[in-house]
Amino acid sequence: MIELLEELIQLGGVAAPARATARLRDVLLAALRRGVDELRKPRSGYDGPVEIAIASGDGMLLAATPADASFRVDPLAASERTWLLVAAVVAALVDLVDPGPPASAKDLGVRAGDLGGYLLIGLPGHVEPDELVELVPLAFDDHAATVDRLRTRAVAAPARLLEGPELKEPIGAHHPLRVAEAVARFGGRPEDPRSVEEHEDAVLAVLQPAAGPVRPHEDPDDARRIARRILQRLDGMGKWGGYHTDFAHLARGFAGNERALAQHVGEALLEAGLLAEKPSVGQRHVFLNPRRAAEIRRLIDEGEVPAGMRLPAA
């Protein structure tokens, strides 16, 4: 097993000559394939760390990850641990360029591309190569070290190793990549679900306008209004699988008797299959069911309750 870090050191690191690019690309792709295999295991990277490559290109910081490139259009293309690793990468890029809090959704710059079938992430900014060598491990370790049962590392690479693929915006105004960037730019830790919850209001204030003039809170039916608001909030935070939330948090933002009703509405959403459940230690975590995306959108936007779904009485 040839490790990317070892090969980079032997070939000159970020200053590796152009003639070494083909060799380094082969080693990089092999490292990403190995990362995919490791991330399928209950404990990842213990036989050798899952490796990430980060480079400073022409006005764009780039990171090659072992996630599938289709994640740009389908957030469910990544397992939970793979997504948390990707979130740590996004956070590291934000720390390296330090763009400050976003004022609106238009300020979010994260882009994604396809590097040999693997997810390439880009964020506008630049770091000098000499500084990159020192700062990449520090920025990445600060975030990735908290991901459970994962040993990983990021290495600074020559820009030409990652340049070439076209970078595009993630599909969806509330794609998890956009949420992760926003959380990180507000000073949070997108690889930590608790930190994501803490910054939820600030992130929604930035992302929600992109969703259009949807006004579920004006629905005259109490249970339906609560259902629409719960789904809208989960959608706004990109909670389609990579991110999920404690079931108890569904009642967040509701007061008085509505808190109890919100819990019952949450159960109804689960029973109807609009929410899916992920067992967790001592908690119930839920996320939006992507197989019911069309029905979820219609309920949020138009108040159309799916056939067979029964909402509780107020």
C-alpha positions as CSV (number, residue, x, y, z in Angstrom):
1,M,0.0,0.0,0.0
2,I,1.5,3.3,-1.2
3,E,0.4,6.2,0.9
4,L,-0.2,9.6,-0.8
5,L,1.7,11.5,1.8
6,E,4.8,9.3,1.4
7,E,4.7,9.6,-2.4
8,L,4.3,13.4,-2.2
9,I,7.3,13.7,0.1
10,Q,9.4,11.7,-2.3
11,L,8.3,13.6,-5.3
12,G,8.7,17.1,-3.9
13,G,5.4,17.8,-2.1
14,V,3.5,21.0,-3.4
15,A,6.6,21.7,-5.5
16,A,6.6,18.4,-7.3
17,P,7.5,18.8,-10.9
18,A,4.9,18.6,-13.7
19,R,6.4,15.3,-14.9
20,A,5.3,13.7,-11.6
21,T,1.6,14.6,-12.0
22,A,0.5,11.4,-13.7
23,R,2.2,9.3,-11.1
24,L,0.7,11.4,-8.2
25,R,-2.7,11.2,-9.8
26,D,-2.6,7.4,-9.9
27,V,-1.5,7.4,-6.2
28,L,-4.2,9.9,-5.3
29,L,-7.0,7.9,-7.0
30,A,-5.7,4.7,-5.3
31,A,-5.8,6.5,-2.0
32,L,-9.4,7.6,-2.6
33,R,-10.5,4.1,-3.6
34,R,-8.9,2.8,-0.4
35,G,-10.8,5.5,1.5
36,V,-14.1,4.4,0.0
37,D,-13.4,0.8,1.2
38,E,-12.3,2.1,4.7
39,L,-15.5,4.2,5.1
40,R,-17.6,1.1,4.7
41,K,-16.0,-0.5,7.8
42,P,-17.3,0.0,11.4
43,R,-13.9,1.7,12.1
44,S,-12.3,3.5,9.3
45,G,-8.6,4.3,8.7
46,Y,-7.1,2.1,11.4
47,D,-5.0,0.1,9.0
48,G,-3.9,3.4,7.4
49,P,-5.5,6.8,7.5
50,V,-8.2,7.8,5.0
51,E,-6.4,10.5,3.0
52,I,-7.6,13.8,1.6
53,A,-5.7,16.0,-0.8
54,I,-6.0,19.8,-0.6
55,A,-4.4,22.2,-3.1
56,S,-4.5,26.0,-3.8
57,G,-5.4,26.5,-7.4
58,D,-6.1,29.6,-9.4
59,G,-8.3,31.6,-7.0
60,M,-9.8,28.4,-5.6
61,L,-8.9,26.0,-2.8
62,L,-9.5,22.4,-3.9
63,A,-10.0,19.2,-1.9
64,A,-10.2,15.7,-3.3
65,T,-12.4,13.4,-1.1
66,P,-13.4,9.7,-1.1
67,A,-17.1,10.6,-1.5
68,D,-18.8,9.7,-4.7
69,A,-18.9,12.6,-7.2
70,S,-22.7,12.2,-7.6
71,F,-23.0,13.7,-4.1
72,R,-23.2,17.1,-5.8
73,V,-26.7,16.2,-7.1
74,D,-27.7,13.4,-4.6
75,P,-26.8,13.9,-0.9
76,L,-27.7,10.3,-0.2
77,A,-24.8,9.2,-2.3
78,A,-22.6,9.5,0.9
79,S,-22.9,7.4,4.1
80,E,-23.2,9.3,7.4
81,R,-19.5,9.0,8.2
82,T,-18.5,9.9,4.6
83,W,-20.6,13.0,4.9
84,L,-19.2,14.0,8.2
85,L,-15.7,13.6,6.7
86,V,-16.8,15.8,3.8
87,A,-18.2,18.4,6.2
88,A,-14.9,18.5,8.0
89,V,-13.2,19.1,4.7
90,V,-15.5,22.0,3.9
91,A,-14.9,23.4,7.4
92,A,-11.1,23.2,6.9
93,L,-11.3,25.0,3.6
94,V,-13.4,27.8,5.3
95,D,-10.8,28.0,8.1
96,L,-8.0,28.3,5.5
97,V,-9.5,31.2,3.5
98,D,-11.5,32.8,6.4
99,P,-14.2,34.5,4.2
100,G,-16.3,35.7,7.2
101,P,-20.0,35.2,7.8
102,P,-22.2,35.1,4.7
103,A,-24.7,38.0,4.3
104,S,-26.9,36.0,1.9
105,A,-27.1,32.7,0.0
106,K,-25.3,34.4,-2.9
107,D,-22.2,34.8,-0.7
108,L,-21.8,31.0,-0.5
109,G,-19.0,29.9,-2.8
110,V,-18.7,26.1,-2.4
111,R,-18.5,24.2,-5.6
112,A,-18.2,20.5,-6.5
113,G,-16.8,18.5,-9.4
114,D,-15.9,15.0,-10.5
115,L,-12.2,13.9,-10.1
116,G,-12.1,10.4,-11.5
117,G,-15.5,9.6,-10.0
118,Y,-14.7,11.1,-6.6
119,L,-16.0,14.4,-5.1
120,L,-13.8,17.4,-5.7
121,I,-14.7,20.4,-3.5
122,G,-13.8,23.9,-4.3
123,L,-14.0,27.1,-2.3
124,P,-12.9,30.6,-3.5
125,G,-9.6,31.7,-2.0
126,H,-5.9,31.3,-2.1
127,V,-3.2,30.1,0.3
128,E,0.5,30.3,-0.6
129,P,2.0,26.8,-1.2
130,D,4.5,27.1,1.7
131,E,1.8,28.1,4.1
132,L,-0.5,25.4,2.8
133,V,1.9,22.6,3.8
134,E,1.8,23.9,7.4
135,L,-1.8,24.9,7.7
136,V,-3.7,22.1,5.9
137,P,-3.0,19.4,8.6
138,L,-3.8,21.8,11.4
139,A,-7.1,23.1,9.9
140,F,-8.3,19.6,8.8
141,D,-7.3,17.8,12.1
142,D,-9.2,20.4,14.1
143,H,-12.4,19.3,12.5
144,A,-11.9,15.7,11.4
145,A,-10.5,14.5,14.8
146,T,-14.0,14.7,16.3
147,V,-15.6,12.3,13.7
148,D,-16.3,9.1,15.5
149,R,-14.3,5.9,14.6
150,L,-12.3,7.6,11.9
151,R,-8.6,8.1,11.4
152,T,-7.9,10.4,8.6
153,R,-5.4,13.1,7.4
154,A,-5.2,15.8,4.8
155,V,-2.0,16.5,2.8
156,A,-1.1,19.6,0.8
157,A,-0.8,18.8,-2.9
158,P,0.4,20.6,-6.1
159,A,-2.5,22.6,-7.7
160,R,-2.1,20.8,-11.0
161,L,-3.0,17.5,-9.3
162,L,-6.5,18.6,-8.6
163,E,-7.1,21.2,-11.3
164,G,-9.1,20.3,-14.5
165,P,-12.5,19.1,-13.5
166,E,-15.4,21.6,-14.0
167,L,-16.7,22.9,-10.7
168,K,-20.4,23.6,-10.3
169,E,-22.8,24.7,-7.6
170,P,-24.4,21.9,-5.6
171,I,-27.9,21.0,-6.8
172,G,-30.5,22.4,-4.4
173,A,-30.6,25.7,-2.4
174,H,-30.2,23.8,0.8
175,H,-27.7,21.2,-0.3
176,P,-25.6,19.9,2.7
177,L,-22.5,21.3,1.2
178,R,-24.0,24.8,1.3
179,V,-25.3,24.2,4.8
180,A,-21.8,23.1,5.9
181,E,-20.1,26.2,4.4
182,A,-22.7,28.4,6.1
183,V,-22.3,26.7,9.5
184,A,-18.5,27.0,9.3
185,R,-18.6,30.6,8.2
186,F,-20.8,31.4,11.2
187,G,-18.1,29.9,13.4
188,G,-19.7,26.5,13.8
189,R,-18.5,23.0,13.2
190,P,-20.5,21.4,10.4
191,E,-19.0,17.9,11.3
192,D,-20.7,18.1,14.7
193,P,-24.5,17.8,14.6
194,R,-24.9,19.7,17.9
195,S,-23.0,22.6,16.5
196,V,-25.2,22.6,13.4
197,E,-28.3,22.8,15.6
198,E,-26.8,25.7,17.5
199,H,-26.3,27.7,14.3
200,E,-29.6,26.6,12.7
201,D,-31.4,30.0,12.9
202,A,-28.5,31.9,11.4
203,V,-28.1,29.4,8.6
204,L,-31.8,29.4,7.8
205,A,-31.8,33.2,7.7
206,V,-29.3,33.0,4.9
207,L,-30.6,30.0,3.0
208,Q,-34.4,30.3,3.4
209,P,-34.9,33.3,1.0
210,A,-33.6,31.1,-1.8
211,A,-36.6,28.8,-1.3
212,G,-39.1,31.4,-2.5
213,P,-42.2,32.9,-0.8
214,V,-43.4,29.8,1.0
215,R,-45.5,30.8,4.0
216,P,-46.5,27.6,5.9
217,H,-47.0,29.6,9.1
218,E,-50.1,31.2,7.7
219,D,-51.9,27.8,7.3
220,P,-55.2,28.0,9.3
221,D,-55.1,24.3,10.2
222,D,-52.9,24.0,13.3
223,A,-51.5,20.4,12.7
224,R,-51.0,21.0,9.0
225,R,-49.2,24.3,9.7
226,I,-46.9,22.6,12.2
227,A,-46.2,19.8,9.8
228,R,-45.3,22.2,7.0
229,R,-43.1,24.2,9.3
230,I,-41.2,21.1,10.6
231,L,-40.6,19.9,7.1
232,Q,-39.6,23.4,5.9
233,R,-37.1,23.7,8.7
234,L,-35.6,20.3,8.0
235,D,-35.4,21.0,4.3
236,G,-33.8,24.4,5.0
237,M,-31.0,22.7,6.9
238,G,-30.5,20.0,4.2
239,K,-31.5,17.1,6.5
240,W,-32.1,14.5,3.8
241,G,-29.8,11.9,5.2
242,G,-26.3,13.3,5.7
243,Y,-27.6,15.6,8.4
244,H,-30.3,14.3,10.7
245,T,-31.9,15.7,13.9
246,D,-33.0,14.5,17.3
247,F,-36.7,13.8,17.2
248,A,-37.2,15.9,20.3
249,H,-35.9,18.9,18.4
250,L,-38.9,18.8,16.0
251,A,-40.9,20.8,18.6
252,R,-38.2,23.5,18.6
253,G,-39.7,27.0,17.9
254,F,-43.2,26.1,19.0
255,A,-44.6,27.4,22.3
256,G,-47.2,26.3,24.8
257,N,-49.6,23.6,23.8
258,E,-48.1,23.6,20.3
259,R,-45.0,21.9,21.5
260,A,-47.0,18.8,22.5
261,L,-48.9,18.9,19.2
262,A,-45.6,19.2,17.3
263,Q,-44.5,15.9,18.9
264,H,-47.7,14.2,17.7
265,V,-47.3,15.7,14.3
266,G,-43.7,14.4,14.2
267,E,-45.0,10.9,14.9
268,A,-47.6,11.3,12.1
269,L,-44.8,12.4,9.7
270,L,-42.8,9.3,10.6
271,E,-45.8,7.0,10.3
272,A,-46.6,8.4,6.9
273,G,-43.0,7.9,5.8
274,L,-42.2,11.5,5.1
275,L,-39.6,11.2,7.8
276,A,-37.2,8.3,8.2
277,E,-35.7,7.3,11.5
278,K,-32.1,6.6,12.3
279,P,-31.5,4.8,15.6
280,S,-28.9,6.5,17.8
281,V,-27.5,5.8,21.2
282,G,-30.2,6.9,23.6
283,Q,-31.9,9.1,21.0
284,R,-34.2,9.0,18.0
285,H,-32.8,10.8,15.0
286,V,-34.9,11.6,12.0
287,F,-34.4,12.9,8.5
288,L,-36.4,13.7,5.4
289,N,-37.2,10.6,3.3
290,P,-35.8,11.4,-0.2
291,R,-38.1,8.8,-1.8
292,R,-41.0,11.0,-0.7
293,A,-39.4,14.3,-1.8
294,A,-42.2,15.3,-4.2
295,E,-44.9,14.8,-1.6
296,I,-42.8,16.7,1.0
297,R,-42.4,19.6,-1.4
298,R,-46.1,19.7,-2.1
299,L,-47.0,19.7,1.6
300,I,-44.5,22.5,2.3
301,D,-45.4,24.6,-0.7
302,E,-49.1,24.0,-1.1
303,G,-50.3,22.3,2.1
304,E,-51.3,19.2,0.2
305,V,-51.4,16.3,2.7
306,P,-50.3,12.9,1.1
307,A,-53.1,10.4,0.6
308,G,-53.5,8.2,3.7
309,M,-51.7,10.5,6.1
310,R,-53.6,11.3,9.2
311,L,-52.6,14.5,11.2
312,P,-53.5,14.7,14.9
313,A,-56.3,16.9,16.1
314,A,-55.3,20.1,17.7
